[in-house]
Amino acid sequence: MNIAVYCGSTQGNNTAYLERARELGAWMAKNGHALVYGAGSVGLMGALADAVIEGGGRTIGVIPKFLMGREVDHQGLEETHIVKDMHERKKLMIDLADAFIALPGGAGTLEEITEVISWQGLGLLEAPCIVYNVEGYYDSLREYFVRMEAEGFLSERPRALVHFPQTLTEIESLLSQI
């Protein structure tokens, strides 16, 4: 299965984020899942990709040309797609993936995973969307989604496809259902 993972190009302030990125990458490689991600070699992105590579797994990077210097594109990937802009990056990552995971990250991570959720709501995607809630990082987002649904701005359909697991074991269970 190809799994798109969105995450920070920095490591964040909690060492658990880096540990979970490495753990997820190792698990993906061990279980034959290909990583589709933003092609960076730094931060959580780099740690994730390094773990997949170290485990003998497949890596597919998608990076806009203008970010190649900023995000320090990873030179060890099996496959790298250089695209024109962020819109092409997001579209290609979605097209290449069978499932989606968000590790902790910033505004870019949030934007990418919410686009996936939006596409689910429009019926354009059926794939699971996993918001890896490491150390409660996404608690507020989960509460916001509950509020959007309660206020009539989010239908039950995308809410049923969005999950907020706190462990890799939970992620494994969710992905085993597809």
Residue, then its C-alpha position, 0 to 999 in steps of 0.5 A: m500500500n502507498i501511504a502519504v505521510y504529511c509532517g513537519s520539515t522541523q523536528g518540533n520541541n517534543t522528542a516523541y514526535l521524532e521517535r514516532a516518525r522513525e517508528l512509523g517509517a520502520w513499520m512501513a518498511k517492515n510491512g511493505h508499505a511505500l512512503v509517499y511524502g514531501a521529499g525533504s531530508v530534514g525534520l520529521m520528514g527526513a527522519l521518516a524517510d531515513a527509517v523507511i530507507e534503512g528498513g529497505g522500504r520504498t520511498i516516493g518524494v514529491i517536491p515543488k522546484f522552489l522548495m528544493g533548496r529550502e526543504v533540502d530534498h532527500q537524495g536517497l529516495e527511490e523515486t522523486h517527482i519535481v513539480k511546479d507548485m504546491h497545488e501539483r504536489k498535493k494533487l500528485m501525493i493524493d493520486l499516488a496514495d491509498a491511505f493518508i497519515a498526518l504526523p505533527g507538523g505546522a500549517g503546511t501539514l494541516e493544510e495538506i491533511t485537511e485537503v484530503i479530508s475535504w476531498q473525502g467530504l466531496g466524495l472524491l476519496e474513500a481512503p482512510c485519513i489518519v491524524y496521528n495524535v502523538e502526545g495529544y498534539y491534535d486534540s484541539l483539531r479533533e475537538y474542532f471536527v466534533r464542533m464542525e459536525a455538531e454545528g452542521f458544517l461537517s457531514e458524518r461521511p468525512r468524520a467516519l473516515v478521519h481517525f485520531p489514533q495515539t499509537l502505531t498499533e491503532i494505526e496498524s489496526l485501521l490500515s488492516q481494514i482496507 
